[in-house]
Amino acid sequence: MRLKSALEDFEANTLGVVPGLLGRLSYVGSLRNDEGQYGHWGLAKVYGDEAAQRAIGASHRVLLSEILKKPLAALLKDVPASCAKEHLTEREFLATLAQSPPKPLSPAARAHLRSVLSALLALVENQDSANLPSALQPR
């Protein structure tokens, strides 16, 4: 008898070690293949493929919903932690997220996610230019 559902297991043991909300969205998106199926060997082995698909899909939808509800300031603070293990710059990480949105996604949610990621990218670029050594030079 299992003590956890596939969803509880996935969220606690897999997503629990992925840093950042955006990092978790990126990770779950990376589990999806071109046919729209999620691949997670361990979860499928323990709970069966169908239960694993449902659990990961549900988690993916919840993550997207959480991101779309978060204020930009909170998401901006999340970016460095989310991309740390990806070995990408913040710009590269956000561009990668923008290129592979979760599917299926309503046109409204797609547009909302695109605008959030575009705003985050602009804020990151603005932070980068504000932190340049030339910005510290007196005029």
Rosetta silent file (secondary structure, phi, psi, omega in degrees, C-alpha in Angstrom):
SEQUENCE: MRLKSALEDFEANTLGVVPGLLGRLSYVGSLRNDEGQYGHWGLAKVYGDEAAQRAIGASHRVLLSEILKKPLAALLKDVPASCAKEHLTEREFLATLAQSPPKPLSPAARAHLRSVLSALLALVENQDSANLPSALQPR
SCORE:     score description
SCORE:     0.000 S_00000001
   1 L     0.000  129.217  179.024    0.000    0.000    0.000 S_00000001
   2 L   -85.818  144.593  179.600    1.350    3.392   -1.012 S_00000001
   3 L   -93.035  -17.345 -178.904    1.173    6.248    1.428 S_00000001
   4 L  -123.267  151.878  171.493    1.360    8.987   -1.212 S_00000001
   5 L   -80.019  167.666  178.060   -0.421    9.597   -4.478 S_00000001
   6 H   -59.494  -39.667  179.410    1.610   10.007   -7.648 S_00000001
   7 H   -64.593  -47.051  179.365    0.969   13.759   -7.487 S_00000001
   8 H   -61.857  -41.617  178.824    2.092   14.050   -3.863 S_00000001
   9 H   -62.805  -48.597 -178.764    5.170   11.958   -4.612 S_00000001
  10 H   -60.816  -47.000 -177.636    6.087   13.990   -7.695 S_00000001
  11 H   -68.360  -38.819 -178.046    5.635   17.338   -5.958 S_00000001
  12 H   -78.007  -47.961 -170.878    7.459   16.348   -2.757 S_00000001
  13 H   -92.967  -25.396  179.855   10.298   14.209   -4.073 S_00000001
  14 H  -101.784  -61.774 -178.015   10.899   15.572   -7.557 S_00000001
  15 H   -68.604  -24.246 -179.875    9.747   19.170   -7.671 S_00000001
  16 H   -61.736  -21.625 -179.482   10.760   19.681   -4.056 S_00000001
  17 H  -102.972   -1.018  178.158   14.426   19.670   -5.045 S_00000001
  18 L   -91.354  121.029 -176.616   14.076   21.950   -8.097 S_00000001
  19 L   -74.492  138.803  172.247   14.855   25.539   -7.100 S_00000001
  20 L    80.193  147.214  177.865   12.445   28.330   -7.942 S_00000001
  21 H   -64.879  -45.259  178.078    8.935   28.436   -9.306 S_00000001
  22 H   -67.315  -33.396  176.572   10.158   29.219  -12.819 S_00000001
  23 H   -64.533  -39.076  177.757   12.762   26.478  -12.476 S_00000001
  24 H   -66.935  -40.522  177.069   10.035   23.979  -11.660 S_00000001
  25 H   -61.828  -43.054  178.435    8.018   25.103  -14.688 S_00000001
  26 H   -61.653  -44.813 -179.352   11.102   24.683  -16.852 S_00000001
  27 H   -62.019  -49.144 -178.693   11.792   21.222  -15.424 S_00000001
  28 H   -62.921  -39.312  176.349    8.240   19.953  -15.899 S_00000001
  29 H   -61.236  -33.991 -179.830    8.222   21.338  -19.435 S_00000001
  30 H   -71.350  -16.494  178.820   11.430   19.432  -20.158 S_00000001
  31 L   -80.529  -11.578 -175.402    9.664   16.183  -19.244 S_00000001
  32 E   -92.284  133.105  178.825    7.201   16.599  -22.125 S_00000001
  33 L   -93.805 -178.377 -177.431    7.976   15.105  -25.548 S_00000001
  34 L   -64.065  -25.073  178.715    6.805   16.229  -28.990 S_00000001
  35 L   -84.510   -2.142  178.615    3.689   14.048  -28.718 S_00000001
  36 L    89.053    7.801  179.186    2.684   15.815  -25.502 S_00000001
  37 L   -93.898  142.773  176.949    3.477   12.896  -23.200 S_00000001
  38 E   -88.196  144.027  177.212    5.466   13.343  -20.015 S_00000001
  39 L  -120.786  112.726  175.501    8.402   11.058  -19.361 S_00000001
  40 L  -143.634   96.934 -171.758    9.400   10.279  -15.790 S_00000001
  41 H   -54.174  -50.763 -175.746   10.746    6.761  -15.493 S_00000001
  42 H   -62.714  -45.470 -179.447   10.657    6.468  -11.690 S_00000001
  43 H   -64.358  -42.887  179.115    7.143    7.840  -11.258 S_00000001
  44 H   -65.452  -36.448 -179.714    5.801    5.621  -14.064 S_00000001
  45 H   -65.824  -40.573 -176.858    7.555    2.574  -12.602 S_00000001
  46 H   -80.317  -42.768 -171.469    6.018    3.067   -9.157 S_00000001
  47 H  -109.449  -10.633 -174.769    2.528    4.352  -10.065 S_00000001
  48 L    95.868  153.066 -174.852    2.040    3.337  -13.697 S_00000001
  49 H   -64.142  -41.975 -177.913    2.281    5.482  -16.801 S_00000001
  50 H   -63.173  -45.183  179.197   -1.294    6.754  -16.718 S_00000001
  51 H   -65.401  -38.416  178.235   -1.076    7.934  -13.096 S_00000001
  52 H   -64.111  -43.823  178.623    2.318    9.533  -13.789 S_00000001
  53 H   -59.491  -46.924 -179.556    0.914   11.390  -16.816 S_00000001
  54 H   -62.483  -44.379 -177.264   -2.036   12.695  -14.791 S_00000001
  55 H   -64.484  -47.203 -178.047    0.158   13.734  -11.864 S_00000001
  56 H   -68.137  -40.207  177.703    2.748   15.574  -13.931 S_00000001
  57 H   -61.572  -43.333  178.427    0.058   17.224  -16.083 S_00000001
  58 H   -63.589  -42.662  179.296   -1.812   18.415  -12.995 S_00000001
  59 H   -63.782  -39.450  179.320    1.396   19.740  -11.488 S_00000001
  60 H   -61.272  -45.077  179.829    2.242   21.528  -14.750 S_00000001
  61 H   -64.727  -40.502  179.248   -1.141   23.284  -14.774 S_00000001
  62 H   -64.964  -43.314  178.778   -0.798   24.330  -11.119 S_00000001
  63 H   -59.820  -46.310  179.686    2.704   25.726  -11.706 S_00000001
  64 H   -61.051  -43.755  178.974    1.525   27.767  -14.675 S_00000001
  65 H   -61.338  -43.644  178.686   -1.417   29.092  -12.667 S_00000001
  66 H   -61.568  -42.346 -179.322    0.854   30.066   -9.759 S_00000001
  67 H   -65.055  -42.489 -178.075    3.233   31.893  -12.092 S_00000001
  68 H   -70.193  -17.224  178.406    0.447   33.808  -13.801 S_00000001
  69 H   -92.419  -19.101 -174.555   -0.880   34.935  -10.393 S_00000001
  70 L   -74.289  144.011  172.571    2.487   36.061   -8.959 S_00000001
  71 L   -66.302  148.579 -179.865    3.520   39.703   -9.000 S_00000001
  72 H   -57.160  -37.191 -179.297    6.385   40.464  -11.384 S_00000001
  73 H   -60.429  -40.816  178.835    8.569   41.600   -8.480 S_00000001
  74 H   -68.461  -40.385  178.844    8.292   38.156   -6.862 S_00000001
  75 H   -67.111  -35.747  178.511    9.013   36.399  -10.159 S_00000001
  76 H   -62.939  -38.732  176.628   12.015   38.661  -10.764 S_00000001
  77 H   -69.138  -24.792 -178.923   13.463   37.540   -7.419 S_00000001
  78 H   -77.803  -25.371 -173.695   12.782   33.926   -8.449 S_00000001
  79 H   -57.405  -51.221 -177.896   14.791   34.131  -11.702 S_00000001
  80 H   -58.823  -43.271  179.134   18.345   33.777  -10.273 S_00000001
  81 H   -66.593  -39.309 -177.222   17.452   30.728   -8.168 S_00000001
  82 H   -66.618  -34.163 -176.271   15.473   29.163  -11.010 S_00000001
  83 H   -98.193   -0.985 -176.377   18.255   29.354  -13.556 S_00000001
  84 H   -59.606  -45.774 -178.286   21.170   28.542  -11.226 S_00000001
  85 L   -83.385   -8.736 -179.137   21.171   24.785  -11.889 S_00000001
  86 L   -80.446  -13.519 -175.911   20.370   25.248  -15.577 S_00000001
  87 L    56.634   41.539  177.074   23.853   26.668  -16.262 S_00000001
  88 L  -127.068  154.795  170.956   22.236   29.461  -18.264 S_00000001
  89 L   -71.034  166.106  178.801   22.276   33.199  -17.880 S_00000001
  90 H   -60.617  -41.064  178.457   19.046   34.752  -16.696 S_00000001
  91 H   -62.090  -46.719 -179.782   18.367   36.025  -20.224 S_00000001
  92 H   -62.034  -41.982 -179.925   18.974   32.602  -21.775 S_00000001
  93 H   -60.652  -48.533 -179.465   16.781   30.929  -19.182 S_00000001
  94 H   -65.582  -37.179  177.491   13.853   33.292  -19.786 S_00000001
  95 H   -64.430  -38.725  178.215   14.243   32.978  -23.558 S_00000001
  96 H   -64.292  -43.729  177.885   14.140   29.181  -23.220 S_00000001
  97 H   -61.356  -39.697 -178.284   10.956   29.376  -21.148 S_00000001
  98 H   -68.307  -29.218 -177.148    9.369   31.668  -23.733 S_00000001
  99 H   -80.910  -17.678 -177.391   10.192   29.276  -26.592 S_00000001
 100 L  -134.726   72.050  179.733    8.536   26.230  -25.045 S_00000001
 101 L   -70.086  157.375  176.747    5.287   27.099  -23.262 S_00000001
 102 L   -60.441  150.359  178.692    3.230   24.319  -21.716 S_00000001
 103 L  -131.800  147.822   -9.099    0.722   22.617  -24.025 S_00000001
 104 L   -73.126  152.496 -176.736   -2.207   22.588  -24.402 S_00000001
 105 L  -142.933  131.976  179.370   -2.632   26.198  -23.454 S_00000001
 106 L   -64.550  154.305  177.628   -5.527   28.539  -24.144 S_00000001
 107 H   -56.608  -37.257 -179.893   -4.742   31.568  -26.316 S_00000001
 108 H   -67.284  -44.627  179.517   -5.374   33.863  -23.325 S_00000001
 109 H   -66.526  -38.077  177.899   -3.031   31.924  -21.031 S_00000001
 110 H   -62.015  -45.308  179.251   -0.397   31.758  -23.786 S_00000001
 111 H   -65.014  -40.389  179.237   -0.581   35.532  -24.277 S_00000001
 112 H   -63.648  -46.972  178.670   -0.467   36.120  -20.514 S_00000001
 113 H   -61.996  -43.355  179.117    2.574   33.859  -20.085 S_00000001
 114 H   -59.894  -42.061 -179.074    4.293   35.494  -23.062 S_00000001
 115 H   -69.558  -37.425  177.870    3.715   38.963  -21.593 S_00000001
 116 H   -63.873  -46.903 -179.005    4.975   37.899  -18.140 S_00000001
 117 H   -67.390  -36.494  176.217    8.134   36.377  -19.602 S_00000001
 118 H   -64.544  -42.245  178.479    8.704   39.401  -21.866 S_00000001
 119 H   -64.196  -42.543  178.399    8.337   41.738  -18.901 S_00000001
 120 H   -62.862  -42.032  178.378   10.753   39.634  -16.837 S_00000001
 121 H   -61.973  -43.138  178.136   13.276   39.630  -19.664 S_00000001
 122 H   -63.146  -40.838  178.888   13.015   43.423  -19.970 S_00000001
 123 H   -66.240  -40.760  177.825   13.465   43.810  -16.203 S_00000001
 124 H   -64.212  -44.361  178.987   16.504   41.502  -16.187 S_00000001
 125 H   -64.024  -38.149  178.287   18.057   43.400  -19.093 S_00000001
 126 H   -65.696  -41.063  176.987   17.331   46.706  -17.340 S_00000001
 127 H   -62.040  -43.535 -179.343   18.975   45.411  -14.143 S_00000001
 128 H   -60.927  -44.566 -178.731   22.008   44.300  -16.154 S_00000001
 129 H   -71.565  -29.609  177.886   22.428   47.686  -17.817 S_00000001
 130 H   -72.690  -22.953 -177.998   21.915   49.486  -14.508 S_00000001
 131 L   -96.123    3.175  178.870   24.678   47.385  -12.941 S_00000001
 132 L   -65.633  147.891  178.769   27.300   48.048  -15.605 S_00000001
 133 H   -56.117  -33.069 -179.398   30.512   49.693  -14.374 S_00000001
 134 H   -66.299  -24.299  178.141   29.831   52.671  -16.658 S_00000001
 135 H   -71.502  -19.346 -179.653   26.649   53.336  -14.712 S_00000001
 136 H   -87.098  -12.465 -178.123   28.807   53.885  -11.631 S_00000001
 137 L   -75.790  132.683  175.986   30.936   56.544  -13.278 S_00000001
 138 L   -69.122  150.067  179.960   30.049   60.148  -12.347 S_00000001
 139 L   -88.874    0.000    0.000   29.112   62.367  -15.277 S_00000001
